[in-house]
Amino acid sequence: MQKTAVVGVGLIGQGWATVFAQSCYKVAIYDPSEDVRKTVLDSMNQRVADLVSAELVTAFLGEKMLEQLTVAHSLEEAVEGAIYIQENGPEQVEIKKKLTAELDALVSPDVPIGSSTSGISASRYCEELNGRHRCLVVHPINPPHLIPAVEIVPSPWTEKSIVTKVDAIMRNCSRETILLNKEIDGFVVNRLQGALLEEAFRLVGSGIVSAADLDKAIADGLGLRWSFMGPMKTIHLNAPGGVIDYVERYGRMYQGFDLHADTNNSWDRVTRQSLKAELEDAIPIDEILAAQAERDKKLMALIKHKQQK
């Protein structure tokens, strides 16, 4: 049984630990916070219990998953003997530089160091490292143990053998890998989400639609198809002659939309003027944890449904 190391065990790190344990890897989990180290196994117990309750893993596998988890009390202990490192540090370049340099000094040159960063390209923190050839972004979508898509984003110096190794590990963990041919800040998923949010903030900020009704456009509209096919396949099926026919019919309409950034409807202004009040009225801050748990239950039910092919 091979070992992986998860460094930083907030929500994302705990999700990764669940992914690796479910795929029969030994998992050493480490966080610089002693308080986190003391409580993380309780959190992992709950995550595994939720998977068992949703019938996504058996009770037997759930017990085995928990047996494969160990809490390391130093970075050195966590990475010793690991075939793969998943780093989940704060979203700050300087912290990434320091942490990745420490990891690079501790593990052999053939061990990949993947970062869970949401938008920082690996070249921004690994350029000066001797081991920059094995550094890359491995970006999950939150929560990582429930959403299978993972972006693999090499830096200009990442060796192809490292990308191949990471891809194999992720596939072995039943992840759906998205391989980027070259790096770009924000990667693919967040750039797509950012484009949609840019227009969403403009529509809400301009008073065209409420946040609740805008969410219906996705949850009860586009999102239903997007849960099992992406936008490219969607438009291919939305015209009798496929994508060529679709673009001929609607391309000019879409390209005529004014979708450039609107400074009058900046995210900060719209949030403070209307979005904060509307969303906090729907889900008060002190109810967010409960709402996250309810979201995860619905995601698990959706995953169970999608498995019934």
N, C-alpha and C positions, 0 to 999 in steps of 0.2 A: 504494500500500500504506500503510494507516494505522498509526499508532504508538500503542502502549499503554506505560504505565510500571508496573513492579512494584517497590514500595519495601519492602525487607525480604525477603531471599531465603534464609530457612530452608526447612524442608520444605514449608510451605504456599506460600511465595513461589515456590519452584521449580516446584511443581505448577501455579500460575497461569501462570508463564512458559511452561510446556509447553502449557497450554490455548490461550493466545493465539497462540503460534507455530504450533501445529497448524492454527489457523484463519486463517493467512496474515496475521497482524498482525506488524509490526515490534515488537520488545519490547526496551525499555531496562530493564535490571535494576540496582538499586542497593541496597547495604547499607552501613550506617555502619562496619561492620567491614572493615578492609583485608584481613585474612586470608580472610574470606568472599569478598570480591571477587576474590581471587587464585585461589580454588579452585572457584568456582561453575560455571564453564563445564565443568570436568571432571565435576561432578555432573550437569549438564544432558546431557552426552554420554551418560552411563550411562542416564539416564531415557529418552532418545530411542532408544538402542540396545535397551532393554527393549521399547519399543513396536514397534519393527521386528521383533524376535525373536518377539513374540506375534502378528505379522501384523495389528496394529491400524493401522499406517501402513506405507506402502511405503518401501523404502530411499531412493528418490528424494525422497519427502516428508520423510523424516528428515533428509536432507542440507539441504534447503531450510529446515527448522525451525531447524537450528543456525546457518544463515547469517543468519537474521532476529534473532538474539540479539546484543545488545551490552551490555557492562558499562560503566555510567556511573560516574564517579569523584566526582560531586557530585550532590546532590539537584536542583540547577538543570539540570544536563546531562540527568538522567534524564527530567524532566517536560517539557522543551522540545519543543513541537510535538505532545505527546501528546493524544489525544482522550479518554483515560480513564486514571484513576489507580487502581491497586489497592494499598492500604496494608496491610502485614502486620506491624505493630509489636507489641511485647509487650502482653499482656492486662492493661494498667494504665491507668486513666482519665487520670491526669495525663500519662503519656507520649503517649496518644492526643491529648490536648488540644494539647500542644506540637507534635507532628508534623503534625497536621491544620492547625494555624495556619500552620506553615511552608509546607505545600502550598497552602493557600488564598491565601497572598501571592504565590505563584509562577505560578499558572496562571489562565487567563481564566475568567470567571464561568460559562461554559457547559460547562466540563469537569467531569464528575462525579468525586467522590472517594469511592470505595467502600472500606469497611474489612472485613477478614477476621475481625474479632472473633467469638469464639464465644458471647458472652453480654452484651456491653455495648451498650446501645441508643445510637444516634447522638446523641440529645438530651443525653446525659450528657457529651459532649466537644465538641459543636459549637455549643451555644446562643449563645455570646458572639461567634461569628465573623461577619464581614460576609458570608461566602459559605456560611452554614449552609443555604441553599436548595439547594445541590448536594451536600450530605453525606448519606450513607446507609450502612447496613450491607449488604454483599454477602458473605454467609457461605457458604463452601464446606464440603463434608464431606471429611474427610481419607481418602485422598489426592485433591486436587482434580482432577488430570488423569485419574483413573480413575473417580471417582464423579460422575455428571453433575448431581445435584441441587444447586441453589444458591438460598439464601434471599435475597430482596431485601426489605429492611426500611427503609422511609423514616422519617425523624423527622417530628414535627408540622410542620416548616418545609420539608421537601423538596418541591420543585416537581414536579408531575405530569410535566412534560416531561422532567425528569431521570430519573424512574423509567422512563418510556417508553424513553428513550435507553439506559439501562443494560440494560433487559430485551431490547432489540434486539441489543445487543452480546453479551449472554450467549447468546441464541438463535443468533446467528451463530457462536458458539463451540460449538454443539451441547450447550448446558447445558439442563437441565430446570428452569425457573425456578419458584420458589414465592414468590408475591407476597403479602406480609402487608398487610392493610388498615390496620393501626396497629401501632405498635411495642410490644414487650413484652420485658423482659430474658430472655435465653435463647432467644428466638424460638420456632420450632415444633420443629425437629429435636431440639435439646438438651433441650427440655422433655419431649418424648416419651421420649427416652432416659433422662432423669432420673427419670421416673415408673417406668419399667421397672427401672432400677438401684435405686431405693428399695426396691422389693419384692424384688429379687434379693438385696440385702444383708441384708434381714430373713430371707429363707428360708435363706440360708447361715449367717447369724449365729445363728439359732435351732436350728441342727443338723438342719434338715429335709432338706437336700440338700447334697451337695458342690458346690464351684464347677464341677468338671468336668461333673457330671451336669446342673447348671443350664444350663451352656453348650449341652449337647445339646438341651435343651428349645427353644432358639432355632435353633442351627445345623442340627439334624436334625428340627426340628418347625416352629415358627412361621416361622422365617426362610426356609424353602424357598418358601412362598407369598409372603412379603413381598418376595422378590427380584424379583417381577414384578407384584404387586398389593399395595396397602396394606391396613390393617386394616378400613377402611370397606367396600371392595369384597369383602374376605374374608368378613365376616359377612353381606353381602348374598347371597353364593353359598352360605352354610352353612345355609340353611333354604329349604324348598320355596317359601315365600311371600315370600322376600326379606327385607330388613332389618326390616320391620314384624313379620314372623313371628319372626325371630330375637330381637328385643327382647322380644316377648311370651313366648317360650320361656325365655330365659336372662337377661333384663335384671335380674330380681329377684335371681337368684343372684349376678351380678356386683356389684350394688349392696349386697349383704349382706356382701361381703368387707370385712374391716377393713384398709383400705389406707393408713391415716394413718401419719405418720412415727413410728417406734419408737425412742425414745432409748436403750433397752437394746441396740439393735443399730445403733448409730451406725456410719457408714462407717469412721471412724478405728478404733474398737474391733474391728470385724469384720476389718478389714485387718490389724491388728497381731496379733490372736489366732489367725487361721487362714488368711486369704486370701493374705497375703504368702508364707507357707511353701508353700502348695499351688501357687500360680501360679509362684513362682520355682523350684520343683522341676520343674514342667512345662516352663518356659522360663526358664532362668537369665538374669540381667541381661546377661551378656556375649554372649548369643545372640539378644538382641532385634533387633538390626539384621538378622541373617540371617532371623529369623522374619518381620520386616516385608517383606523381599524375597520370601519365599515367599508371604506374604499377597497381595502385589501381583501375583505371577504367577497366583495363583488368581483374583483380581479381573479380570485381563486375559483369562483364559480364559472367565470368566463373561460379560464384555462381548462377546467374540467370539461366544459362543453366542447372546446376546440379539440380536445384529445379524442373525442368520440367521433372519429372519422369512419 
